[in-house]
């Protein structure tokens, strides 16, 4: 996965800790993760965070089409299932799979054996550390 760009799919409410992890893992591994909440122009995220917009007061067509286009531009998806409700993350996994993109899942909620996840994901990691170890080792081998 070294030197590649992956769409980073994750629950809305997990975005703060995921962003911190993302910036660190990019430095460690050389992987680029496109975070749709921060790396794409998303004025509405700031508006929701500062209370000037409701969480779901969004144009669904614009949001979904922008995310699908971003998935299409990337080599694959790294998705995080952490127990937070995220219909978008599940949909992004299926969209990427239907496009023939590899999906790497970090599943920390104990549901890694779920048949729908196993069917749609190339590799399932059960912790952030497991994902980091595999990709840090790959970088050191190159």
Secondary structure by P-SEA (a helix, b strand, c coil): cccbbbbbbbbccaaaaaaaaaaaaaaaccccccccccccccaaaaaaaacccccccccaaaaaaaaaaaaaacccccccccccccaaaaaaaaaaaaacbbbbbbccccccccaaaaaacccccccaaaaaaaaaaaaaac
